[in-house]
Amino acid sequence: MFPERLTISISGAITEGVDAFVTAYGSAFRAFADVVLVFLLQIEQILRGAPWWLVLLAVGVLGFTLTRRAWFAVGLIGATLLMGVLGLWDQAMQTLALMIAALVGAAAVGIPFGVVLARYPRLRLVFVPILDAMQTLPSFVYLVPALMLFGLGKVPALLATIIYATPPVVRLTDLGLRQANAEAVEAATAFGATRRQRLWWVEFPLALPSIMAGLNQATMMALSMVVVASMIGARGLGEEVLLGIQRLDTGRGVVAGIAIVALAIVLDRLTQASMRRLRRAPPGAGL
Amino acid sequence: MTTADTPPPISLEAAVVLFGPAPGRHWSVVQQWIRKGQSKDAVRKETGHTVGLAGVSLSIDPGEMFIVMGLSGSGKSTLLRLINGLINPTAGSVSVGDVDVAALAEADLLAFRRQTASMVFQHFGLLPHRNVADNVAFPLRVQGCERAEARDRAAAWIQRVGLEGYGDAMPAELSSGMRSSGSGWPALW
């Protein structure tokens, strides 16, 4: 046994510190949480309110415009249909809303941060190890701070998911910008482009496929978080799995698991298709 | 060049370019090695720095056609990059007219690149993510030209060099001859 006199207890101090922090800034956090909640609920409302066939149609059209392959679109529709047939349509839409919100959040935080890292390589010395650590930490760990600051509910679940999903976006944005075609970047410089013109007109478009790869990764990370996040209040497919476990209802858990896999396939295929499309014909958005 | 009347003279005074982690500090050491008649490879092995240019002096008169020949890796491109300020000299000076290129502040350097020095790239300097029309218009846009005007002026030139109908093509879709026709625009704007 480890000698007791050598142990120190910091959990009490941490709890007190967090309590004091929440007491002091609780209202700010609540205000922030309310904004996030409105955003999330809006997406949820659209997806859950939309007729099921419209969602299928949207998935199919999106798949077809991205790849121009009919069977690809049919496959996506099939996978989406499966979630409905399994009786989990509403839960799937809730989870999808969480995914979309998490993806928007991860992009909003991760892309600008990646741009900054690419611009100031020294920051990488500090932040790359932190990003490494973030990706190594078990997803459970992210529930703790979210729970402390926001309590139970959809918002902390979303925020924990965003934090978990952001590192790959930061990394791949940074990587994409650094690997942007050196000749094109040099040509733009020689034409007298300012740093900003170079970033927006050359480096960023060239980095887009890599950034999309980051968003694809983020989607998968976010999806792997749904079951865990349901422990602090995320609804949807994750909750079904959790209930299946808690009630030893194997069937329920497995069915929800299948639906999660179907959703994962749909999201993965869609983000990968947009990635490939960008690589083939980057947006010639025009100058 | 903006349809320049007489381009300014260019002169290099003992210009040195050293590539490596700390070129400024190593130049004197490298200089000794060069004096001893050591090769570029030996210098690199010994000091960790690659000699790009070792004291080049030259002067180019206005309107003079000046040709630099040399083996691959002998510093031709480095010389060119020096003149429009893509690289700063480790030692020595580079001047175009009465402008000391290395001493230009950021804003002046941008103006210098836009108005005075133009560079046509061996790799054509085409942006792979923009179509031909947008590539031709790009230097104009950089100069702050409005989108519509840039497009019009670009379209006129595209026609003139025989790339008509290829305005919407991406660089990767062109033959290399066509690519070269589609590049080098800053030299004309």
Contacts between the chains, C-beta under 8 A, distances in Angstrom:
chain1	res1	chain2	res2	distance
A	181	B	128	6.1
A	183	B	121	7.1
A	183	B	123	4.7
A	183	B	125	6.7
A	184	B	125	7.3
A	184	B	126	7.3
A	184	B	127	4.8
A	184	B	128	6.2
A	184	B	129	7.9
A	186	B	86	6.7
A	186	B	121	7.8
A	186	B	125	7.4
A	187	B	121	5.8
A	187	B	123	7.9
A	187	B	125	3.0
A	187	B	126	7.4
A	187	B	127	7.1
A	188	B	127	7.2
A	188	B	138	7.5
A	188	B	142	7.2
A	189	B	86	6.3
A	189	B	113	7.6
A	190	B	84	5.9
A	190	B	86	6.1
A	190	B	113	6.2
A	190	B	118	7.9
A	190	B	119	4.5
A	190	B	121	7.6
A	190	B	125	7.0
A	190	B	186	7.3
A	191	B	113	6.7
A	191	B	114	7.1
A	191	B	125	7.9
A	191	B	138	6.7
A	191	B	139	4.4
A	191	B	142	4.9
A	191	B	186	5.0
A	192	B	110	4.8
A	192	B	111	7.2
A	192	B	112	7.6
A	192	B	113	3.5
A	192	B	114	3.5
A	192	B	115	7.9
A	192	B	139	7.6
A	192	B	142	5.6
A	192	B	143	7.0
A	192	B	186	8.0
A	193	B	110	7.9
A	193	B	142	4.7
A	194	B	110	6.1
A	194	B	142	7.9
A	197	B	141	8.0
A	197	B	142	5.8
A	201	B	127	7.9
A	201	B	138	7.5
A	201	B	141	7.6
A	202	B	127	6.1
A	202	B	129	7.9
A	205	B	129	4.5
A	205	B	130	8.0
A	206	B	128	7.2
A	206	B	129	5.8
A	281	B	170	6.9
A	282	B	128	7.4
A	282	B	129	3.7
A	283	B	129	7.4
A	284	B	129	6.7
A	284	B	130	5.6
A	284	B	131	4.9
A	284	B	134	6.3
A	284	B	170	7.1
A	286	B	130	7.9
A	286	B	134	5.8
A	286	B	147	7.3
A	287	B	130	7.2
A	287	B	134	5.1
A	287	B	137	5.7
A	287	B	138	6.1
A	287	B	141	4.3
A	287	B	147	6.2
A	287	B	150	6.7
